[in-house]
Amino acid sequence: MIFRSVSARLATWMLLGSALVLGVTGAALLEHTRRQVLAQTHREALALANGTAARIAARVSDAMAITRVLHTVLPGQAADAATMLPDVMRGHPDLSGIAVSFKPATNLPRSTLLVIRDPGGAIRSLELPQDKTDAWYAQGLSCADGCWQRSFMADTRGGSVVGFIQPMERNAGVVASELTLNWLQALLGSLPEPAGGYAFVMDENQLMLAHERPGFVGTRASAFLTSSIIRSKGAPMRLTAENGARVNEPSWAYVTPVAGTPWQFGLVIPESRIYADMRRTFLTDLALGLFGLLAISALILTISRRLLAPLSALTLQAERIAAGDRGHALPPSPSSDEVGRLTRSFEGMRVELAAQIEAVAEGSRASERLASELDIARLIQTSMLPPPRHADADFELHAHLQPAQAVGGDLYFYLVQPDRLWLMVGDVSDKGVAAALFMARTVTLARNLARDAAAPDQLLAELNAELEPDNDACMFVTLVCATVDRSSGKLFVASAGHDAPVLCRGDTCVPVALESGPALGLQKDADFPLVSTRLLPGDELLMYSDGITEADNGFHELFGESRLIAAMSGTHEAGSRIRIEQLLAAVSAHAGHFHQSDDIALLALNWQGRAMRTRFSQRIAPQRDAVYALLDAAEAFTRDAGAAEETRADIRLAAEELLVNIVDHSSATNIDLSLEAVNDGFDLCIRDDGPPFDPFAHPEPTDRGQVGGLGIQLARQLADTAHCQREPGGNVVSLRFASPSTS
């Protein structure tokens, strides 16, 4: 709850922001200080290492100098060596011993004189046999310029000893000056390195000559330390346990050579000791900084609460307004600062808001009343239309109406009569309530006029006569109207400015070819051309409004007639309802998220009328009695196929003239006649197996009194097209008769 206060949030964000700044700057300062401390430690540690190495070099240089003097002097004073060497020892208290071995002149055994200083300080001489000094003697002869021996334990001198050995001049023998390492161990213990650090001296074989940790004396240095010394070339080295160094924590090593010797002096300082003082100082400064931040935050919180206190009244008033209490006025504010201006503006807003809310509430109530009225209007509009599905023995109807708004101007209508079926789909100009009222008037008139109308063109003319007068609003409706003869399946269609229906036969769908008249309600005494065709069992007829073909996908690309044909084709086994659903799904997929902009009306007829015979064929012998019996059977076929009386007479007369001509003038033994009903008429085909003869090849008679040839020319004139050809086995005469009832 505390963070609901602006002052608390301000103080919190100030604290977090300052802490972030402090943390970033503190981290940068810590890193900078760490680098400076480390650099200073490197300088001081290297100075200490170099100074200590110089002290060691100065100490051991005395032994080297004495050895070089003796290797020159002793060859000439070999007899005085036993007296000379103790005097040299007394004059150089750092020496722990001097050893000299002269090369014998004959094959006599060689002996070695060793003068030592025991732990009590007394000087005494010892004779060492040859078998105990052979290795030492051989090492001395191999060091032409002198070299340091490996350290060894000498109990007589109280600890480890190391010596500088060199051959005497004139190949007289070997001399060595020796030092105990106790002083070196004491020197390391006196160094002022930080707590936890340690120093060591390492010989050329990586053995520890001296170490502040006595347990490491005589041990061999780690391979990592040895290789690091070689790589560092005197620079500081960082040692970690992960790298193979024998350390308990990350440490820095400083190694420098001891001049005049093959030794290395090393100083190791733990990293934690380097940064210990710096960490304590940083933590102290960090604590002081955090305390200062808390003090600043408390000060900001106090000041902000005082400055923002007038906003509490505004907050309370806003909560009351949110709860619906808009009658509580704010107390007047005499202040002219931002808070005072905000208070006065808020009060004006409260008054204006109350007035606007009341206006919105009134508008909402009006909208609810209008929505309720539109719902009622939609129900009334729907109730005026036939049910969306109707099934009978010879047909099935499916309808779909989808207004773009609450109510629309698209309509469908059908009327089922005992002998025929009326179908109608229309689209009223405009949309909304006005279109719905005009649509209701159109449906009511169509229902009343269709009962007595003879054909779709007559019904459209009568509807136009009713809608055109007193049409001051210039409303109009496009309609496509059709009737189906339930006994024969004959379809008659007329259009008043509307899209042609689509006829689907099998998997093929094509628009019905028709010429449209004007829309209803605009032009007086308009004509509406009538066309007809025949429905076969399984045919489907779709009537639709332009809400289908003019569906837009938002890119000015309409659904169009081609997509409608594609959506309807190839689904003849699905049925009318499934075809409508697939068509609506295709339209929806095309439009995508684009809003439906026009009403949609669909009416689909699935015709299942009785099957009609579409072809007649029969073979006869070339006899007149057989010819007339054949003509009677062919005429019965054309009558059943719905041919007009005039067409039936033309077909019979032309066939009679050709058949009688074959019987009277040909030696044929068989005559075949076939008659096929097609969409635009009938095809007549007569075959005979007589000799080759083309009845249409002879010229038309020019003399009215001429005998012969008139019947054939009459048959040619009665048919729309006629031709003859010779095929293997006989003559074939083909005639086409267009039927007004089927075109």
C-alpha positions in Angstrom: 0.0 0.0 0.0 2.9 2.4 0.7 3.9 2.4 -3.0 0.5 3.8 -4.0 1.9 7.1 -2.8 3.6 9.3 -5.3 6.0 10.6 -2.7 6.9 7.0 -1.6 7.5 6.0 -5.2 9.6 9.1 -5.8 11.8 8.5 -2.8 12.1 4.8 -3.7 13.1 5.5 -7.3 15.5 8.2 -6.1 17.0 5.7 -3.7 17.3 3.0 -6.4 18.7 5.4 -9.0 21.3 6.8 -6.5 22.2 3.2 -5.5 22.7 2.3 -9.1 24.9 5.3 -9.7 26.8 4.6 -6.5 27.2 0.9 -7.4 28.5 1.7 -10.9 30.9 4.4 -9.8 31.9 2.4 -6.8 32.7 -0.7 -8.9 34.7 1.5 -11.3 36.5 3.1 -8.4 37.2 -0.3 -6.8 38.6 -1.6 -10.1 40.8 1.5 -10.5 42.0 1.3 -6.9 42.7 -2.4 -7.2 44.9 -1.9 -10.2 46.8 0.9 -8.4 47.3 -1.2 -5.3 48.4 -4.2 -7.4 50.9 -2.0 -9.3 52.2 -0.5 -6.1 52.6 -4.0 -4.6 54.5 -5.1 -7.7 56.9 -2.3 -7.4 57.6 -2.8 -3.7 57.8 -6.5 -3.9 60.3 -6.4 -6.8 62.4 -3.8 -5.0 62.4 -6.1 -1.9 63.3 -9.1 -4.0 66.1 -7.3 -5.9 67.5 -5.9 -2.6 67.5 -9.3 -0.9 69.1 -11.0 -3.9 71.8 -8.3 -3.8 72.4 -9.0 -0.1 72.7 -12.7 -0.7 75.1 -12.1 -3.6 77.3 -9.8 -1.4 77.4 -12.6 1.3 78.4 -15.4 -1.1 80.9 -13.2 -3.1 83.4 -13.5 -0.2 83.5 -17.3 -0.5 84.0 -17.0 -4.3 86.8 -14.4 -3.8 88.7 -16.6 -1.2 88.5 -19.6 -3.5 89.9 -17.7 -6.5 92.8 -16.4 -4.3 93.6 -19.8 -2.9 93.5 -21.5 -6.3 96.4 -19.2 -7.3 98.4 -19.1 -4.0 98.2 -22.8 -2.8 100.1 -24.4 -5.7 103.2 -22.7 -4.6 102.7 -23.2 -0.8 101.3 -26.7 -0.6 103.5 -27.4 2.4 102.1 -24.5 4.3 98.4 -25.3 3.6 97.8 -26.8 7.0 98.9 -23.6 8.7 97.5 -21.1 6.1 93.9 -22.4 5.9 93.0 -22.0 9.6 94.4 -18.4 9.5 92.1 -17.7 6.5 89.2 -19.2 8.4 89.8 -16.9 11.4 90.0 -13.9 9.1 86.6 -14.7 7.4 84.0 -15.6 10.0 81.3 -16.2 7.3 83.1 -19.3 6.1 82.1 -22.6 7.6 85.0 -24.5 5.9 87.8 -24.7 3.4 88.7 -27.9 1.6 91.8 -28.5 -0.5 93.1 -31.6 -2.3 96.5 -31.7 -4.0 97.2 -33.9 -6.9 99.8 -36.5 -5.8 103.1 -36.6 -7.8 103.2 -40.4 -7.9 100.6 -43.2 -7.6 100.2 -42.6 -3.9 96.7 -42.2 -2.5 95.4 -38.6 -2.6 94.2 -37.0 0.7 92.0 -34.0 1.3 92.6 -31.4 4.0 89.3 -30.0 5.4 89.4 -27.0 7.8 86.0 -26.4 9.4 84.3 -24.2 12.0 82.1 -26.3 14.3 78.9 -25.0 15.8 80.8 -23.7 18.9 83.1 -21.5 16.7 86.2 -23.7 17.1 88.4 -24.2 14.0 89.8 -27.7 13.4 91.4 -29.6 10.6 90.4 -33.0 9.2 92.1 -35.4 6.8 89.6 -37.1 4.4 90.6 -40.2 2.5 90.5 -40.4 -1.3 87.5 -42.7 -1.5 85.3 -40.2 0.3 86.2 -37.3 -1.9 86.4 -38.7 -5.4 83.1 -37.2 -6.6 83.9 -33.9 -5.0 87.4 -33.9 -6.6 86.0 -34.8 -10.0 83.4 -32.0 -9.9 86.2 -29.5 -9.0 88.4 -30.5 -11.9 85.4 -30.0 -14.3 84.7 -26.4 -13.2 87.5 -24.5 -15.0 86.2 -21.1 -13.8 84.7 -22.4 -10.6 81.1 -23.4 -9.7 78.8 -23.8 -6.8 78.3 -27.3 -5.4 74.9 -28.8 -4.6 74.0 -28.3 -0.9 74.6 -31.1 1.5 74.0 -31.8 5.1 77.1 -31.5 7.3 76.5 -32.6 10.9 79.9 -31.3 12.0 78.8 -27.8 11.1 75.3 -28.0 12.3 73.3 -27.9 9.1 73.3 -27.7 5.3 76.4 -26.5 3.5 77.1 -25.2 0.1 80.5 -24.5 -1.4 82.2 -22.8 -4.3 84.8 -25.1 -5.9 87.6 -24.4 -8.4 90.7 -26.3 -9.7 94.1 -24.8 -8.7 96.5 -23.4 -11.2 99.1 -25.7 -12.8 96.7 -28.6 -12.3 97.8 -28.8 -8.7 94.5 -29.9 -7.3 91.1 -28.6 -6.2 90.1 -26.0 -3.6 86.6 -25.1 -2.2 85.3 -22.5 0.2 82.1 -23.5 2.0 79.2 -21.7 3.7 76.4 -23.0 5.9 72.9 -22.1 4.9 71.7 -21.2 8.4 72.4 -17.5 7.8 70.4 -17.7 4.5 67.4 -19.2 6.4 67.8 -16.4 9.0 68.0 -13.8 6.3 64.6 -14.9 4.8 63.0 -14.9 8.2 64.0 -11.2 8.7 62.3 -10.0 5.5 59.4 -7.5 5.9 56.9 -9.3 3.6 53.2 -9.1 4.3 51.6 -11.7 6.7 50.9 -14.9 4.8 53.7 -14.3 2.4 57.0 -16.2 2.2 60.5 -16.1 0.6 62.7 -18.8 -0.8 66.1 -19.4 -2.5 66.2 -22.0 -5.3 69.3 -23.5 -7.0 69.8 -24.3 -10.6 68.2 -27.8 -10.1 65.0 -26.2 -8.7 65.8 -27.4 -5.2 64.9 -25.2 -2.3 68.2 -24.0 -0.7 66.3 -22.0 1.9 62.6 -21.4 2.6 60.6 -19.4 5.2 58.6 -22.6 5.7 61.3 -25.1 6.8 59.4 -28.1 5.6 60.0 -27.0 2.0 63.8 -26.9 2.3 65.4 -29.5 0.1 62.2 -30.0 -1.9 61.8 -29.4 -5.6 59.8 -26.5 -7.0 56.7 -27.2 -9.0 56.9 -27.6 -12.7 54.5 -24.7 -13.1 56.7 -22.3 -11.0 59.8 -23.4 -13.0 58.2 -22.8 -16.4 56.6 -19.5 -15.2 60.0 -18.2 -14.1 61.4 -18.9 -17.5 58.4 -17.2 -19.3 58.1 -14.2 -17.0 61.6 -13.0 -17.5 61.6 -11.2 -14.1 57.9 -9.9 -14.3 55.4 -10.7 -11.5 53.6 -14.1 -11.9 50.1 -15.0 -10.7 50.0 -18.5 -9.1 46.8 -20.5 -8.6 46.1 -24.0 -7.5 44.3 -24.7 -10.8 47.5 -24.0 -12.7 49.5 -26.5 -10.7 51.2 -24.1 -8.3 51.5 -25.3 -4.6 49.5 -22.5 -3.1 46.3 -22.4 -1.0 44.9 -19.3 -2.6 45.8 -17.1 -5.6 49.1 -15.4 -5.0 51.7 -13.3 -6.8 55.4 -14.4 -7.1 58.4 -12.2 -7.7 61.6 -14.0 -8.6 65.0 -12.5 -9.4 68.4 -14.1 -9.9 71.2 -13.9 -7.3 74.2 -12.4 -9.0 77.3 -14.6 -9.3 75.3 -17.7 -8.5 72.9 -20.0 -10.4 70.3 -19.3 -7.6 67.0 -17.6 -7.8 65.4 -15.6 -5.0 61.6 -15.6 -4.8 59.0 -13.8 -2.9 55.3 -15.0 -2.8 52.5 -12.8 -1.5 48.8 -14.0 -1.3 46.4 -11.9 -3.3 44.0 -11.5 -0.4 46.8 -9.8 1.6 47.4 -7.3 -1.2 43.8 -6.2 -1.3 43.0 -6.5 2.4 43.4 -2.9 3.4 41.7 -1.7 0.2 38.6 -3.9 0.9 38.3 -2.6 4.4 38.4 1.0 3.2 36.0 0.3 0.4 33.4 -1.3 2.7 33.6 1.6 5.1 33.1 4.1 2.2 30.2 2.0 0.9 28.5 1.9 4.2 28.8 5.7 4.5 27.4 6.1 1.0 24.4 3.9 1.7 23.7 5.8 4.9 23.8 9.0 2.9 21.4 7.6 0.4 18.9 6.6 3.1 19.1 10.1 4.6 18.5 11.7 1.2 15.6 9.4 0.5 14.0 10.3 3.8 14.5 14.0 3.1 12.9 13.6 -0.4 10.0 11.6 1.1 9.3 14.3 3.6 9.5 17.2 1.1 7.5 15.4 -1.6 4.7 14.6 0.9 4.4 18.3 1.8 4.4 19.4 -1.8 2.0 16.7 -3.0 -0.5 16.9 -0.1 -3.1 19.0 -2.1 -3.3 16.1 -4.6 -4.9 13.9 -2.0 -8.1 15.9 -2.2 -8.0 15.6 -6.0 -7.5 11.8 -5.7 -10.4 11.5 -3.2 -12.6 13.5 -5.6 -11.6 11.3 -8.6 -12.4 8.1 -6.6 -15.9 9.6 -5.8 -16.5 10.3 -9.5 -15.4 6.8 -10.4 -17.9 5.5 -7.8 -20.7 7.6 -9.4 -20.8 10.5 -7.1 -20.5 13.5 -9.4 -22.3 16.0 -7.2 -19.6 16.6 -4.7 -17.7 19.9 -5.5 -14.1 20.6 -4.6 -13.3 23.4 -2.2 -12.0 26.5 -4.0 -8.2 26.7 -4.2 -6.7 30.2 -3.8 -3.2 29.0 -5.0 -2.1 30.0 -8.5 0.6 27.3 -8.9 0.2 24.1 -10.8 -1.8 22.4 -8.1 -4.2 25.3 -7.9 -4.7 25.4 -11.6 -5.2 21.6 -11.6 -7.8 21.9 -8.9 -9.9 24.4 -10.8 -9.5 22.5 -14.1 -10.6 19.3 -12.3 -13.7 21.0 -11.0 -14.6 22.2 -14.4 -14.0 18.8 -15.8 -16.3 17.3 -13.1 -19.2 19.6 -14.1 -18.6 18.9 -17.9 -18.2 15.2 -17.3 -21.5 15.0 -15.4 -23.3 16.7 -18.3 -21.6 14.5 -20.9 -22.3 11.3 -19.0 -26.0 12.2 -18.8 -26.0 12.8 -22.6 -24.3 9.6 -23.3 -26.7 7.7 -21.0 -29.6 9.2 -22.9 -28.0 8.3 -26.2 -27.3 4.7 -24.9 -31.0 4.4 -24.0 -32.0 5.5 -27.5 -29.5 3.1 -29.1 -30.9 0.3 -27.0 -34.4 1.2 -28.1 -33.2 1.3 -31.8 -31.4 -2.0 -31.4 -34.5 -3.6 -30.0 -36.6 -2.2 -32.8 -34.1 -3.5 -35.4 -34.2 -6.9 -33.8 -37.9 -6.9 -34.2 -37.6 -5.6 -37.8 -35.2 -8.4 -38.6 -37.6 -11.0 -37.2 -40.5 -9.4 -39.2 -38.3 -9.4 -42.3 -37.3 -13.0 -41.9 -40.9 -14.1 -41.2 -42.0 -12.6 -44.6 -39.7 -14.9 -46.4 -40.3 -18.6 -47.0 -38.4 -21.1 -44.9 -34.7 -21.5 -45.9 -35.3 -25.2 -46.8 -38.1 -27.0 -48.7 -38.0 -30.5 -50.0 -40.5 -32.3 -52.2 -40.6 -35.5 -54.3 -39.0 -33.9 -57.4 -36.9 -31.1 -56.0 -35.1 -29.7 -52.9 -34.6 -26.0 -52.1 -32.0 -24.3 -49.9 -31.9 -20.6 -49.2 -29.5 -18.3 -47.3 -29.9 -14.6 -46.3 -27.1 -12.7 -44.7 -27.6 -8.9 -44.2 -24.6 -6.7 -43.9 -26.4 -4.7 -41.2 -29.2 -5.6 -38.8 -31.7 -5.6 -41.6 -31.0 -5.6 -45.4 -32.4 -5.2 -48.8 -31.5 -8.6 -50.4 -34.4 -11.1 -50.7 -35.2 -14.6 -51.9 -38.7 -15.9 -52.6 -40.1 -19.2 -53.8 -43.7 -20.4 -54.3 -44.5 -24.1 -54.7 -47.6 -24.8 -56.9 -48.9 -28.2 -58.0 -47.8 -27.8 -61.6 -44.9 -25.4 -61.3 -42.3 -23.8 -59.0 -41.6 -20.1 -58.7 -38.0 -18.9 -57.8 -36.8 -15.4 -57.2 -33.7 -13.6 -55.8 -33.4 -9.8 -55.6 -31.3 -6.9 -54.4 -32.8 -3.6 -53.3 -30.8 -0.4 -53.9 -29.1 0.9 -50.7 -29.0 -1.0 -47.4 -30.5 -0.7 -43.9 -34.1 0.1 -42.9 -35.2 1.8 -46.1 -34.0 -1.1 -48.2 -35.6 -3.6 -45.8 -39.0 -1.8 -46.2 -38.7 -1.7 -50.0 -37.7 -5.4 -49.9 -40.8 -6.2 -47.8 -43.1 -4.5 -50.3 -41.4 -6.4 -53.2 -41.8 -9.8 -51.5 -45.5 -9.1 -50.6 -46.3 -8.0 -54.2 -44.4 -11.0 -55.6 -46.3 -13.5 -53.4 -49.7 -12.0 -54.5 -48.9 -11.6 -58.2 -47.1 -15.0 -58.7 -50.3 -17.0 -58.1 -51.9 -15.7 -61.3 -48.8 -14.8 -63.5 -48.2 -17.0 -66.6 -44.4 -16.6 -66.8 -41.5 -14.8 -65.2 -41.4 -12.0 -67.8 -45.1 -11.2 -67.0 -44.5 -11.3 -63.2 -41.6 -8.9 -63.6 -43.7 -6.5 -65.7 -46.5 -6.5 -63.2 -44.1 -6.0 -60.3 -42.5 -3.0 -62.2 -46.0 -1.6 -62.8 -46.7 -1.7 -59.0 -43.3 -0.3 -57.9 -42.7 2.5 -60.4 -45.6 4.9 -59.6 -45.1 7.3 -56.6 -41.4 6.2 -56.2 -40.2 9.6 -55.1 -37.2 8.1 -53.3 -36.1 6.5 -56.6 -35.6 3.2 -54.9 -35.3 0.2 -57.2 -34.8 -3.6 -57.0 -33.0 -6.0 -59.3 -34.6 -9.4 -59.6 -34.0 -12.7 -61.4 -37.2 -14.7 -61.6 -37.7 -18.3 -62.8 -40.4 -21.0 -63.1 -39.9 -24.8 -63.4 -42.6 -27.0 -64.9 -42.7 -29.9 -62.5 -44.0 -32.3 -65.1 -41.3 -31.7 -67.7 -38.5 -29.9 -66.0 -38.8 -26.9 -68.4 -37.1 -23.8 -66.9 -38.1 -20.3 -67.9 -35.9 -17.4 -66.7 -36.2 -13.6 -66.9 -34.0 -10.9 -65.3 -34.6 -7.3 -64.2 -31.0 -6.0 -64.0 -29.8 -9.0 -61.9 -27.0 -11.5 -62.3 -27.9 -14.6 -64.3 -28.4 -17.9 -62.4 -25.7 -20.6 -62.5 -26.8 -24.0 -63.8 -24.7 -27.0 -62.6 -24.9 -30.3 -64.5 -22.5 -32.9 -63.1 -19.2 -31.2 -62.3 -19.8 -28.4 -64.8 -21.3 -25.1 -63.9 -22.2 -22.3 -66.4 -24.3 -19.1 -66.2 -27.7 -19.3 -67.9 -27.5 -17.2 -71.1 -30.1 -14.5 -70.9 -30.7 -10.9 -71.8 -31.6 -8.7 -68.8 -34.2 -6.0 -68.6 -34.0 -2.8 -66.5 -34.2 -2.8 -62.7 -37.8 -2.6 -61.3 -39.2 0.7 -60.1 -37.5 3.1 -62.4 -38.8 2.7 -66.0 -42.4 2.5 -67.1 -43.6 -0.3 -69.5 -40.2 -2.1 -69.4 -39.7 -5.4 -71.2 -38.0 -8.5 -69.7 -36.7 -11.1 -72.3 -37.7 -14.7 -71.5 -35.4 -17.6 -72.1 -35.9 -21.3 -71.4 -34.1 -24.6 -71.1 -34.7 -28.0 -69.6 -33.6 -29.3 -66.2 -32.4 -32.9 -66.1 -32.5 -35.0 -62.9 -29.5 -34.1 -60.8 -29.2 -30.5 -62.1 -28.7 -27.7 -59.7 -29.7 -24.1 -60.2 -28.1 -21.3 -58.1 -29.6 -17.8 -57.9 -27.5 -15.2 -55.9 -27.2 -11.5 -55.2 -24.1 -9.4 -55.9 -23.0 -9.6 -52.3 -21.2 -12.8 -53.5 -19.5 -11.6 -56.6 -18.7 -8.1 -55.2 -17.1 -9.4 -52.0 -13.9 -7.3 -51.5 -10.7 -8.5 -49.8 -9.6 -5.0 -48.9 -7.2 -4.7 -51.9 -10.0 -3.7 -54.3 -10.1 -7.3 -55.6 -13.6 -8.7 -56.0 -14.6 -12.3 -55.6 -16.1 -12.3 -59.1 -18.1 -14.7 -61.2 -15.1 -16.9 -62.1 -14.4 -17.7 -58.5 -18.1 -18.4 -57.9 -18.1 -20.9 -60.9 -14.9 -22.5 -59.5 -16.4 -22.8 -56.0 -19.5 -24.5 -57.4 -17.8 -26.8 -59.9 -16.6 -30.3 -59.1 -19.0 -30.9 -56.1 -22.1 -32.3 -57.8 -22.3 -35.1 -55.2 -22.3 -32.7 -52.2 -25.8 -31.4 -52.6 -27.2 -27.9 -52.6 -26.7 -27.2 -48.9 -23.1 -28.3 -49.0 -22.5 -26.2 -52.2 -23.9 -23.1 -50.5 -21.7 -23.7 -47.4 -18.6 -24.2 -49.6 -19.4 -21.1 -51.6 -19.9 -19.0 -48.4 -16.6 -20.4 -47.1 -14.8 -19.4 -50.3 -16.2 -15.9 -50.1 -15.2 -15.6 -46.4 -11.7 -16.8 -47.2 -11.4 -14.3 -50.0 -12.6 -11.4 -47.8 -10.4 -12.4 -44.9 -10.7 -9.9 -42.1 -12.3 -7.3 -44.4 -15.9 -6.5 -43.2 -18.8 -7.7 -45.2 -19.9 -4.6 -47.2 -23.1 -5.9 -48.9 -26.1 -8.2 -48.2 -25.9 -11.8 -49.4 -28.9 -13.8 -50.7 -28.7 -17.4 -52.1 -31.3 -19.7 -53.4 -30.3 -23.2 -54.7 -32.6 -25.7 -56.4 -31.7 -29.4 -56.7 -33.9 -30.8 -59.4 -34.9 -34.5 -59.1 -37.8 -34.6 -61.6 -38.8 -37.7 -63.5 -36.2 -38.9 -66.0 -36.9 -37.8 -69.6 -36.0 -39.9 -72.6 -33.5 -37.9 -74.7 -32.8 -40.3 -77.6 -35.0 -42.4 -79.9 -33.7 -44.9 -82.5 -35.3 -47.7 -84.6 -34.5 -49.9 -87.7 -37.1 -50.7 -90.3 -37.3 -52.5 -93.7 -37.8 -50.3 -96.7 -41.6 -50.5 -96.8 -44.2 -47.6 -96.6 -46.2 -49.2 -93.8 -43.0 -49.5 -91.7 -42.2 -45.9 -92.5 -45.5 -44.5 -91.2 -45.3 -46.6 -88.0 -41.8 -45.3 -87.4 -42.9 -41.7 -87.9 -45.7 -42.1 -85.4 -43.2 -43.5 -82.8 -40.8 -40.6 -83.5 -43.5 -38.0 -83.1 -44.5 -39.5 -79.7 -40.9 -39.1 -78.6 -40.7 -35.4 -79.6 -44.0 -34.8 -77.8 -42.7 -36.4 -74.6 -39.5 -34.4 -75.0 -41.5 -31.1 -74.9 -41.1 -30.0 -78.5 -43.4 -27.3 -79.7 -46.2 -28.5 -82.1 -44.7 -26.6 -85.0 -41.3 -28.3 -84.4 -42.9 -31.7 -84.2 -44.7 -31.2 -87.5 -41.5 -30.0 -89.3 -39.6 -33.1 -88.0 -42.3 -35.5 -89.2 -42.7 -33.9 -92.6 -38.9 -33.8 -93.3 -38.4 -37.4 -92.1 -41.4 -38.6 -94.2 -40.0 -37.1 -97.4 -36.6 -38.6 -96.9 -37.8 -42.0 -95.9 -40.3 -42.3 -98.7 -37.6 -41.2 -101.2 -35.3 -44.1 -99.9 -38.2 -46.6 -100.1 -39.2 -45.6 -103.7 -35.8 -44.9 -105.3 -33.1 -46.9 -103.4 -32.3 -50.6 -103.3 -31.5 -50.4 -99.5 -32.4 -53.4 -97.4 -32.4 -51.6 -94.0 -33.2 -48.1 -92.8 -32.1 -46.7 -89.4 -33.6 -43.5 -87.9 -32.3 -41.8 -84.7 -33.7 -38.7 -83.0 -31.9 -37.0 -80.1 -33.2 -34.1 -77.9 -30.5 -31.5 -77.3 -30.6 -28.2 -75.4 -31.4 -26.1 -78.5 -33.6 -28.6 -80.4 -33.4 -32.0 -82.0 -30.9 -33.9 -84.2 -32.4 -36.2 -86.9 -30.2 -38.9 -88.5 -31.3 -41.3 -91.3 -29.0 -44.2 -92.5 -29.5 -46.6 -95.4 -27.4 -49.3 -96.9 -28.2 -48.5 -100.5 -25.8 -47.3 -103.2 -24.1 -43.9 -102.8 -26.6 -41.1 -103.2 -26.6 -37.5 -101.9 -30.2 -36.1 -102.1 -29.0 -32.5 -101.5 -26.5 -32.6 -104.3 -29.2 -32.1 -107.0 -30.1 -28.5 -107.8 -33.3 -27.0 -106.5 -36.2 -27.4 -109.1 -36.9 -24.2 -111.0 -40.1 -25.2 -112.8 -43.2 -25.5 -110.5 -44.5 -28.2 -112.9 -41.3 -30.2 -112.6 -41.9 -33.7 -111.1 -39.4 -35.0 -108.6 -37.0 -33.3 -106.1 -39.6 -31.1 -104.4 -39.9 -33.3 -101.3 -36.1 -33.3 -100.7 -35.9 -29.5 -101.1 -38.8 -29.2 -98.6 -37.0 -31.2 -96.1 -33.9 -29.1 -96.5 -36.0 -25.9 -96.0 -37.7 -27.2 -92.9 -34.4 -28.0 -91.1 -32.0 -25.4 -89.8 -29.0 -27.3 -91.1 -28.9 -30.4 -93.4 -26.1 -32.4 -95.0 -25.4 -35.9 -96.3 -22.2 -38.0 -96.3 -21.2 -41.4 -97.4 -19.8 -43.7 -94.6 -18.7 -47.3 -94.8 -21.8 -49.4 -95.2 -24.3 -46.7 -96.4 -25.5 -43.1 -96.7 -26.0 -40.8 -93.7 -28.4 -37.8 -93.8 -28.2 -35.4 -90.7 -30.7 -32.6 -90.0 -30.9 -30.1 -87.1 -34.2 -28.6 -85.9 -34.1 -25.7 -83.5 -37.0 -25.7 -81.0 -38.3 -22.4 -79.6 -39.3 -24.2 -76.4 -35.8 -25.4 -75.8 -33.6 -22.5 -76.9 
